[in-house]
Amino acid sequence: MKLFARHFRSLPLAFALLIAVLSGAVYAQLEGGERGVAPLDSSSSFQVNGVMVDVSGPSAELARTAGWRLAQRRGWEKLWAQTHATPAPNLGDHMLNDIVSGIVVEDEQIGPNRYVARLGVLFDRVRSGDLLGVSGQKRRSVPLLVIPVQYAGGMAQSFETRTEWQKAWARFRASDSAIDYVRPTGSGVDPLLLTAAQVQRPGRRWWRMLLDQYGAADVIVPQVRLERLYPGGPVIGHFSVFLGPDAKPVGRFTLATASGQAIPRLMDAGAERIDLLLTQWLRAGRLRPDSSLIIERPVDAATLSEVTNAQGDDPAVSVGGASANSPPLRSFTVQFESPDVGSISATEALVRGAAGVRSASTTSLALGGVSVMRVSFEGDADALRAALSGRGLHVSQTGDTLRIRR
């Protein structure tokens, strides 16, 4: 009996130790250092990849500078060829410096007086767009949450740890793509929510919560399975991509590289091929979001009527300014698609026309992508959503950030 009592008294201590261990495991999963790759912001740039240069000079630094100038000229020629059949106009280095926003080093070898490299050139979308004569009008998909899954050594990994496949999707520049990718960084709660096991769950309730949190309409799961023929030898990547919680197959293909050192380039090529497959599906009308994932937030009819008719029906509201009974003025972030210059002013005018909106101005411009507007509104976020819905806009809301679509 005494022995039983002694063991019984030790149970609370054992339980406390178990809770501490589990808490430490969850903390470790959240606070791991090898996790989280922020996607590159490419909304304001055109990119040309694979520009080869081989330049000699008096020193390594001068050879590299000459190589980058040569890459700007060759990159401009390639960018022009994408939209025109005629030869590219000859631009001086000064003009190219104005329209080039960055150089991406894909691979380089630097010698004492020689520079050999494969580079990518980023062109400012607004400045180069005027020279190219393109408006950036394009059809874009609904926002798609990207959960990259890599199979290596028989184990599936997504955001649980930093993988080469996740890095490739973070490097991928989606500004010129017709697909609206929502790419998590892999930090914060992402390793707990966006796991390799999650992509195998068909239940809609959890998926609705995830998509609403990340501001997406559906999910795509690009997968890669690495196969090494022998240590240090060729690596084969088996790529595939699936759409939605039901894992509808979009396509699959296989790429190979000569050694493990070229795996990042293999992953980049795989991401570009998957983007091409998804774009083909979009053009064919097959990239449609699952209707069972849509979260309907019905706007209360009384609230909508009150907001839309406030200025005409409520005597407490004056046209010249806010009355004593007006709600406090707050600022909100509104995201909207901006395919061309005309869509910017049209969307601003549409938002300014909503009841309760005092000002609306674009703070981040991304022609051909998603721009950001700052809106001053008398009321809370729900009232602003109701006012914008009354203007015929589809509104999705995350805190004080709203995203609108026609």
KELO-787667 format. One record per residue (C-alpha): residue number from 0; chain; x negated, y, z. Coordinates in steps of 0.05 Angstrom, whole numbers. Example, Ala and Ser with C-alpha at 12.3 -4.5 7.8 and 13.67 -1.06 7.14 Angstrom:
% residues 2
+-------+------+--------+--------+--------+
: kolpa : migu :      X :      Y :      Z :
+-------+------+--------+--------+--------+
:     0 :    A :   -246 :    -90 :    156 :
:     1 :    A :   -273 :    -21 :    143 :
+-------+------+--------+--------+--------+
//
This chain:
% residues 406
+-------+------+--------+--------+--------+
: kolpa : migu :      X :      Y :      Z :
+-------+------+--------+--------+--------+
:     0 :    A :      0 :      0 :      0 :
:     1 :    A :    -57 :     48 :     17 :
:     2 :    A :    -91 :     30 :    -49 :
:     3 :    A :    -28 :     46 :    -87 :
:     4 :    A :    -20 :    113 :    -51 :
:     5 :    A :    -92 :    131 :    -66 :
:     6 :    A :    -82 :    117 :   -141 :
:     7 :    A :    -16 :    154 :   -140 :
:     8 :    A :    -49 :    216 :   -110 :
:     9 :    A :   -101 :    215 :   -166 :
:    10 :    A :    -49 :    217 :   -221 :
:    11 :    A :    -38 :    294 :   -218 :
:    12 :    A :   -113 :    304 :   -224 :
:    13 :    A :   -117 :    257 :   -284 :
:    14 :    A :    -58 :    292 :   -316 :
:    15 :    A :    -91 :    360 :   -306 :
:    16 :    A :   -155 :    335 :   -338 :
:    17 :    A :   -116 :    308 :   -397 :
:    18 :    A :    -82 :    376 :   -407 :
:    19 :    A :   -149 :    411 :   -404 :
:    20 :    A :   -179 :    365 :   -456 :
:    21 :    A :   -121 :    374 :   -503 :
:    22 :    A :   -122 :    449 :   -493 :
:    23 :    A :   -196 :    450 :   -509 :
:    24 :    A :   -184 :    409 :   -572 :
:    25 :    A :   -131 :    458 :   -596 :
:    26 :    A :   -176 :    517 :   -579 :
:    27 :    A :   -233 :    485 :   -617 :
:    28 :    A :   -188 :    474 :   -677 :
:    29 :    A :   -169 :    548 :   -677 :
:    30 :    A :   -238 :    577 :   -661 :
:    31 :    A :   -283 :    535 :   -706 :
:    32 :    A :   -338 :    576 :   -739 :
:    33 :    A :   -341 :    537 :   -805 :
:    34 :    A :   -272 :    558 :   -827 :
:    35 :    A :   -240 :    616 :   -864 :
:    36 :    A :   -258 :    642 :   -933 :
:    37 :    A :   -225 :    708 :   -951 :
:    38 :    A :   -201 :    709 :  -1024 :
:    39 :    A :   -234 :    760 :  -1070 :
:    40 :    A :   -191 :    820 :  -1084 :
:    41 :    A :   -188 :    822 :  -1160 :
:    42 :    A :   -122 :    860 :  -1170 :
:    43 :    A :   -157 :    921 :  -1199 :
:    44 :    A :   -208 :    888 :  -1246 :
:    45 :    A :   -215 :    852 :  -1311 :
:    46 :    A :   -268 :    798 :  -1307 :
:    47 :    A :   -312 :    767 :  -1361 :
:    48 :    A :   -349 :    704 :  -1341 :
:    49 :    A :   -409 :    667 :  -1368 :
:    50 :    A :   -450 :    725 :  -1396 :
:    51 :    A :   -520 :    697 :  -1410 :
:    52 :    A :   -581 :    744 :  -1406 :
:    53 :    A :   -655 :    731 :  -1414 :
:    54 :    A :   -696 :    794 :  -1406 :
:    55 :    A :   -769 :    810 :  -1393 :
:    56 :    A :   -797 :    873 :  -1360 :
:    57 :    A :   -856 :    904 :  -1325 :
:    58 :    A :   -831 :    878 :  -1257 :
:    59 :    A :   -778 :    832 :  -1230 :
:    60 :    A :   -734 :    890 :  -1208 :
:    61 :    A :   -737 :    926 :  -1275 :
:    62 :    A :   -724 :    860 :  -1312 :
:    63 :    A :   -662 :    849 :  -1268 :
:    64 :    A :   -637 :    919 :  -1281 :
:    65 :    A :   -646 :    911 :  -1355 :
:    66 :    A :   -610 :    844 :  -1352 :
:    67 :    A :   -550 :    874 :  -1317 :
:    68 :    A :   -546 :    930 :  -1369 :
:    69 :    A :   -548 :    878 :  -1424 :
:    70 :    A :   -494 :    839 :  -1388 :
:    71 :    A :   -449 :    901 :  -1387 :
:    72 :    A :   -455 :    909 :  -1462 :
:    73 :    A :   -443 :    836 :  -1477 :
:    74 :    A :   -387 :    833 :  -1427 :
:    75 :    A :   -353 :    892 :  -1460 :
:    76 :    A :   -358 :    857 :  -1527 :
:    77 :    A :   -326 :    794 :  -1499 :
:    78 :    A :   -271 :    833 :  -1464 :
:    79 :    A :   -255 :    871 :  -1528 :
:    80 :    A :   -253 :    807 :  -1568 :
:    81 :    A :   -199 :    780 :  -1522 :
:    82 :    A :   -150 :    833 :  -1546 :
:    83 :    A :   -176 :    856 :  -1614 :
:    84 :    A :   -199 :    823 :  -1679 :
:    85 :    A :   -245 :    881 :  -1697 :
:    86 :    A :   -316 :    892 :  -1670 :
:    87 :    A :   -320 :    927 :  -1604 :
:    88 :    A :   -337 :   1002 :  -1604 :
:    89 :    A :   -408 :   1018 :  -1584 :
:    90 :    A :   -407 :   1048 :  -1514 :
:    91 :    A :   -468 :   1079 :  -1481 :
:    92 :    A :   -496 :   1056 :  -1415 :
:    93 :    A :   -467 :   1118 :  -1381 :
:    94 :    A :   -396 :   1100 :  -1405 :
:    95 :    A :   -405 :   1027 :  -1386 :
:    96 :    A :   -428 :   1047 :  -1317 :
:    97 :    A :   -363 :   1085 :  -1308 :
:    98 :    A :   -317 :   1027 :  -1328 :
:    99 :    A :   -356 :    970 :  -1297 :
:   100 :    A :   -337 :    959 :  -1224 :
:   101 :    A :   -384 :    902 :  -1207 :
:   102 :    A :   -431 :    846 :  -1228 :
:   103 :    A :   -419 :    774 :  -1205 :
:   104 :    A :   -482 :    732 :  -1202 :
:   105 :    A :   -462 :    661 :  -1223 :
:   106 :    A :   -533 :    636 :  -1230 :
:   107 :    A :   -599 :    671 :  -1235 :
:   108 :    A :   -674 :    657 :  -1238 :
:   109 :    A :   -721 :    715 :  -1222 :
:   110 :    A :   -795 :    713 :  -1243 :
:   111 :    A :   -851 :    763 :  -1236 :
:   112 :    A :   -831 :    797 :  -1302 :
:   113 :    A :   -771 :    758 :  -1327 :
:   114 :    A :   -698 :    752 :  -1310 :
:   115 :    A :   -654 :    694 :  -1334 :
:   116 :    A :   -582 :    692 :  -1308 :
:   117 :    A :   -510 :    675 :  -1321 :
:   118 :    A :   -467 :    734 :  -1298 :
:   119 :    A :   -396 :    757 :  -1292 :
:   120 :    A :   -376 :    829 :  -1306 :
:   121 :    A :   -318 :    864 :  -1272 :
:   122 :    A :   -285 :    921 :  -1309 :
:   123 :    A :   -241 :    972 :  -1275 :
:   124 :    A :   -170 :    957 :  -1298 :
:   125 :    A :   -147 :   1029 :  -1303 :
:   126 :    A :   -208 :   1059 :  -1338 :
:   127 :    A :   -221 :   1001 :  -1385 :
:   128 :    A :   -147 :    991 :  -1399 :
:   129 :    A :   -143 :   1059 :  -1431 :
:   130 :    A :   -201 :   1042 :  -1478 :
:   131 :    A :   -172 :    974 :  -1493 :
:   132 :    A :   -103 :   1002 :  -1507 :
:   133 :    A :    -68 :    949 :  -1464 :
:   134 :    A :    -12 :    964 :  -1415 :
:   135 :    A :    -20 :    902 :  -1374 :
:   136 :    A :     52 :    879 :  -1386 :
:   137 :    A :     57 :    805 :  -1372 :
:   138 :    A :    105 :    755 :  -1344 :
:   139 :    A :     86 :    731 :  -1275 :
:   140 :    A :    109 :    673 :  -1234 :
:   141 :    A :    142 :    675 :  -1166 :
:   142 :    A :     92 :    677 :  -1107 :
:   143 :    A :     63 :    607 :  -1098 :
:   144 :    A :     28 :    586 :  -1034 :
:   145 :    A :    -38 :    551 :  -1049 :
:   146 :    A :    -59 :    492 :  -1004 :
:   147 :    A :   -124 :    462 :  -1034 :
:   148 :    A :   -137 :    391 :  -1012 :
:   149 :    A :   -205 :    358 :  -1021 :
:   150 :    A :   -217 :    283 :  -1015 :
:   151 :    A :   -289 :    265 :   -998 :
:   152 :    A :   -313 :    202 :   -964 :
:   153 :    A :   -243 :    176 :   -960 :
:   154 :    A :   -219 :    235 :   -917 :
:   155 :    A :   -170 :    289 :   -938 :
:   156 :    A :   -185 :    360 :   -916 :
:   157 :    A :   -150 :    426 :   -929 :
:   158 :    A :   -160 :    485 :   -881 :
:   159 :    A :   -182 :    440 :   -824 :
:   160 :    A :   -253 :    456 :   -844 :
:   161 :    A :   -288 :    497 :   -897 :
:   162 :    A :   -293 :    458 :   -963 :
:   163 :    A :   -322 :    473 :  -1031 :
:   164 :    A :   -253 :    467 :  -1060 :
:   165 :    A :   -226 :    521 :  -1013 :
:   166 :    A :   -286 :    565 :  -1030 :
:   167 :    A :   -271 :    557 :  -1105 :
:   168 :    A :   -199 :    581 :  -1096 :
:   169 :    A :   -224 :    639 :  -1054 :
:   170 :    A :   -273 :    658 :  -1110 :
:   171 :    A :   -221 :    650 :  -1165 :
:   172 :    A :   -201 :    718 :  -1192 :
:   173 :    A :   -126 :    716 :  -1204 :
:   174 :    A :   -116 :    787 :  -1231 :
:   175 :    A :   -112 :    764 :  -1303 :
:   176 :    A :    -71 :    702 :  -1288 :
:   177 :    A :      4 :    698 :  -1299 :
:   178 :    A :     10 :    659 :  -1233 :
:   179 :    A :     22 :    699 :  -1169 :
:   180 :    A :    -22 :    660 :  -1120 :
:   181 :    A :    -15 :    668 :  -1045 :
:   182 :    A :    -83 :    646 :  -1019 :
:   183 :    A :    -91 :    639 :   -943 :
:   184 :    A :   -158 :    656 :   -913 :
:   185 :    A :   -162 :    593 :   -871 :
:   186 :    A :   -170 :    631 :   -806 :
:   187 :    A :   -123 :    642 :   -747 :
:   188 :    A :    -67 :    591 :   -745 :
:   189 :    A :    -79 :    567 :   -817 :
:   190 :    A :   -117 :    504 :   -796 :
:   191 :    A :    -58 :    484 :   -753 :
:   192 :    A :     -3 :    499 :   -803 :
:   193 :    A :    -33 :    485 :   -872 :
:   194 :    A :    -63 :    416 :   -862 :
:   195 :    A :    -73 :    358 :   -910 :
:   196 :    A :    -17 :    321 :   -873 :
:   197 :    A :     31 :    379 :   -884 :
:   198 :    A :     31 :    371 :   -959 :
:   199 :    A :     59 :    301 :   -951 :
:   200 :    A :    120 :    323 :   -910 :
:   201 :    A :    183 :    330 :   -952 :
:   202 :    A :    225 :    363 :   -896 :
:   203 :    A :    252 :    430 :   -918 :
:   204 :    A :    261 :    464 :   -851 :
:   205 :    A :    186 :    469 :   -835 :
:   206 :    A :    169 :    487 :   -907 :
:   207 :    A :    219 :    545 :   -905 :
:   208 :    A :    186 :    572 :   -843 :
:   209 :    A :    116 :    567 :   -874 :
:   210 :    A :    136 :    599 :   -940 :
:   211 :    A :    172 :    655 :   -904 :
:   212 :    A :    111 :    668 :   -860 :
:   213 :    A :     64 :    672 :   -919 :
:   214 :    A :    112 :    710 :   -965 :
:   215 :    A :    116 :    655 :  -1018 :
:   216 :    A :    174 :    623 :  -1056 :
:   217 :    A :    143 :    554 :  -1067 :
:   218 :    A :     79 :    515 :  -1057 :
:   219 :    A :     26 :    486 :  -1103 :
:   220 :    A :    -24 :    434 :  -1080 :
:   221 :    A :    -87 :    430 :  -1122 :
:   222 :    A :   -126 :    368 :  -1104 :
:   223 :    A :   -195 :    342 :  -1120 :
:   224 :    A :   -227 :    274 :  -1105 :
:   225 :    A :   -303 :    273 :  -1109 :
:   226 :    A :   -338 :    210 :  -1133 :
:   227 :    A :   -414 :    207 :  -1126 :
:   228 :    A :   -447 :    154 :  -1170 :
:   229 :    A :   -510 :    152 :  -1126 :
:   230 :    A :   -544 :    199 :  -1077 :
:   231 :    A :   -570 :    260 :  -1113 :
:   232 :    A :   -539 :    237 :  -1179 :
:   233 :    A :   -479 :    255 :  -1221 :
:   234 :    A :   -414 :    276 :  -1187 :
:   235 :    A :   -345 :    264 :  -1217 :
:   236 :    A :   -286 :    307 :  -1197 :
:   237 :    A :   -216 :    279 :  -1206 :
:   238 :    A :   -170 :    339 :  -1206 :
:   239 :    A :    -94 :    343 :  -1200 :
:   240 :    A :    -41 :    394 :  -1181 :
:   241 :    A :     28 :    385 :  -1152 :
:   242 :    A :     87 :    432 :  -1146 :
:   243 :    A :    134 :    437 :  -1086 :
:   244 :    A :    144 :    395 :  -1023 :
:   245 :    A :    165 :    336 :  -1067 :
:   246 :    A :     96 :    337 :  -1100 :
:   247 :    A :    121 :    343 :  -1172 :
:   248 :    A :     59 :    327 :  -1215 :
:   249 :    A :     38 :    384 :  -1261 :
:   250 :    A :    -24 :    353 :  -1291 :
:   251 :    A :    -90 :    318 :  -1278 :
:   252 :    A :   -159 :    316 :  -1310 :
:   253 :    A :   -231 :    295 :  -1295 :
:   254 :    A :   -295 :    336 :  -1297 :
:   255 :    A :   -366 :    315 :  -1283 :
:   256 :    A :   -432 :    348 :  -1265 :
:   257 :    A :   -504 :    322 :  -1267 :
:   258 :    A :   -521 :    332 :  -1194 :
:   259 :    A :   -491 :    352 :  -1127 :
:   260 :    A :   -523 :    421 :  -1132 :
:   261 :    A :   -474 :    440 :  -1187 :
:   262 :    A :   -412 :    422 :  -1146 :
:   263 :    A :   -391 :    496 :  -1137 :
:   264 :    A :   -391 :    506 :  -1212 :
:   265 :    A :   -352 :    441 :  -1219 :
:   266 :    A :   -300 :    467 :  -1170 :
:   267 :    A :   -295 :    535 :  -1206 :
:   268 :    A :   -283 :    500 :  -1272 :
:   269 :    A :   -229 :    457 :  -1239 :
:   270 :    A :   -193 :    518 :  -1211 :
:   271 :    A :   -193 :    551 :  -1280 :
:   272 :    A :   -165 :    488 :  -1313 :
:   273 :    A :   -110 :    483 :  -1260 :
:   274 :    A :    -92 :    556 :  -1272 :
:   275 :    A :    -86 :    540 :  -1346 :
:   276 :    A :    -39 :    481 :  -1332 :
:   277 :    A :      5 :    524 :  -1287 :
:   278 :    A :      7 :    580 :  -1339 :
:   279 :    A :     29 :    530 :  -1392 :
:   280 :    A :     85 :    507 :  -1346 :
:   281 :    A :    106 :    579 :  -1334 :
:   282 :    A :    110 :    594 :  -1409 :
:   283 :    A :    150 :    530 :  -1420 :
:   284 :    A :    200 :    551 :  -1366 :
:   285 :    A :    183 :    492 :  -1321 :
:   286 :    A :    150 :    529 :  -1264 :
:   287 :    A :    215 :    543 :  -1226 :
:   288 :    A :    217 :    547 :  -1150 :
:   289 :    A :    256 :    495 :  -1111 :
:   290 :    A :    324 :    525 :  -1094 :
:   291 :    A :    326 :    486 :  -1029 :
:   292 :    A :    267 :    528 :  -1003 :
:   293 :    A :    300 :    595 :  -1011 :
:   294 :    A :    317 :    629 :   -946 :
:   295 :    A :    379 :    671 :   -955 :
:   296 :    A :    382 :    731 :   -909 :
:   297 :    A :    453 :    757 :   -920 :
:   298 :    A :    459 :    831 :   -908 :
:   299 :    A :    517 :    848 :   -863 :
:   300 :    A :    570 :    881 :   -906 :
:   301 :    A :    587 :    934 :   -854 :
:   302 :    A :    513 :    952 :   -846 :
:   303 :    A :    503 :    956 :   -922 :
:   304 :    A :    565 :    999 :   -930 :
:   305 :    A :    543 :   1045 :   -873 :
:   306 :    A :    473 :   1054 :   -902 :
:   307 :    A :    494 :   1066 :   -974 :
:   308 :    A :    551 :   1114 :   -957 :
:   309 :    A :    518 :   1150 :   -899 :
:   310 :    A :    502 :   1214 :   -935 :
:   311 :    A :    571 :   1220 :   -966 :
:   312 :    A :    616 :   1196 :   -909 :
:   313 :    A :    581 :   1210 :   -843 :
:   314 :    A :    589 :   1283 :   -822 :
:   315 :    A :    532 :   1275 :   -773 :
:   316 :    A :    483 :   1268 :   -831 :
:   317 :    A :    461 :   1330 :   -867 :
:   318 :    A :    431 :   1333 :   -936 :
:   319 :    A :    379 :   1386 :   -918 :
:   320 :    A :    348 :   1346 :   -861 :
:   321 :    A :    357 :   1297 :   -805 :
:   322 :    A :    410 :   1309 :   -753 :
:   323 :    A :    405 :   1300 :   -678 :
:   324 :    A :    438 :   1232 :   -685 :
:   325 :    A :    390 :   1206 :   -739 :
:   326 :    A :    346 :   1146 :   -723 :
:   327 :    A :    271 :   1158 :   -716 :
:   328 :    A :    229 :   1165 :   -779 :
:   329 :    A :    184 :   1104 :   -789 :
:   330 :    A :    133 :   1082 :   -842 :
:   331 :    A :    136 :   1016 :   -878 :
:   332 :    A :     92 :    979 :   -927 :
:   333 :    A :    128 :    958 :   -991 :
:   334 :    A :     95 :    912 :  -1042 :
:   335 :    A :    119 :    911 :  -1114 :
:   336 :    A :     97 :    884 :  -1181 :
:   337 :    A :     67 :    937 :  -1227 :
:   338 :    A :     56 :    909 :  -1297 :
:   339 :    A :     44 :    978 :  -1328 :
:   340 :    A :     40 :   1052 :  -1311 :
:   341 :    A :    114 :   1063 :  -1326 :
:   342 :    A :    135 :   1012 :  -1275 :
:   343 :    A :    100 :   1051 :  -1219 :
:   344 :    A :    141 :   1114 :  -1227 :
:   345 :    A :    205 :   1075 :  -1241 :
:   346 :    A :    198 :   1034 :  -1177 :
:   347 :    A :    181 :   1096 :  -1136 :
:   348 :    A :    243 :   1132 :  -1162 :
:   349 :    A :    286 :   1071 :  -1148 :
:   350 :    A :    261 :   1067 :  -1076 :
:   351 :    A :    268 :   1142 :  -1064 :
:   352 :    A :    340 :   1137 :  -1085 :
:   353 :    A :    357 :   1090 :  -1028 :
:   354 :    A :    395 :   1121 :   -970 :
:   355 :    A :    351 :   1139 :   -912 :
:   356 :    A :    286 :   1140 :   -951 :
:   357 :    A :    250 :   1206 :   -941 :
:   358 :    A :    187 :   1192 :   -982 :
:   359 :    A :    156 :   1137 :  -1023 :
:   360 :    A :     86 :   1139 :  -1053 :
:   361 :    A :     39 :   1087 :  -1081 :
:   362 :    A :    -23 :   1079 :  -1037 :
:   363 :    A :    -56 :   1020 :  -1073 :
:   364 :    A :    -51 :   1015 :  -1148 :
:   365 :    A :    -61 :    948 :  -1184 :
:   366 :    A :    -38 :    950 :  -1257 :
:   367 :    A :    -18 :    881 :  -1278 :
:   368 :    A :    -15 :    858 :  -1205 :
:   369 :    A :     18 :    876 :  -1140 :
:   370 :    A :     15 :    948 :  -1117 :
:   371 :    A :     29 :    976 :  -1048 :
:   372 :    A :     76 :   1033 :  -1031 :
:   373 :    A :     83 :   1072 :   -966 :
:   374 :    A :    155 :   1088 :   -950 :
:   375 :    A :    181 :   1135 :   -896 :
:   376 :    A :    250 :   1114 :   -874 :
:   377 :    A :    300 :   1134 :   -820 :
:   378 :    A :    314 :   1068 :   -787 :
:   379 :    A :    285 :    999 :   -775 :
:   380 :    A :    261 :    946 :   -824 :
:   381 :    A :    329 :    911 :   -828 :
:   382 :    A :    363 :    977 :   -846 :
:   383 :    A :    310 :    990 :   -900 :
:   384 :    A :    320 :    920 :   -928 :
:   385 :    A :    395 :    933 :   -931 :
:   386 :    A :    385 :   1000 :   -966 :
:   387 :    A :    338 :    970 :  -1018 :
:   388 :    A :    386 :    912 :  -1029 :
:   389 :    A :    440 :    963 :  -1042 :
:   390 :    A :    397 :    989 :  -1100 :
:   391 :    A :    398 :    920 :  -1133 :
:   392 :    A :    330 :    897 :  -1109 :
:   393 :    A :    312 :    828 :  -1082 :
:   394 :    A :    276 :    840 :  -1016 :
:   395 :    A :    234 :    792 :   -975 :
:   396 :    A :    211 :    816 :   -906 :
:   397 :    A :    153 :    799 :   -860 :
:   398 :    A :    152 :    846 :   -800 :
:   399 :    A :    145 :    917 :   -825 :
:   400 :    A :    121 :    894 :   -893 :
:   401 :    A :    172 :    884 :   -949 :
:   402 :    A :    164 :    858 :  -1019 :
:   403 :    A :    214 :    879 :  -1072 :
:   404 :    A :    232 :    851 :  -1140 :
:   405 :    A :    282 :    872 :  -1191 :
+-------+------+--------+--------+--------+
//
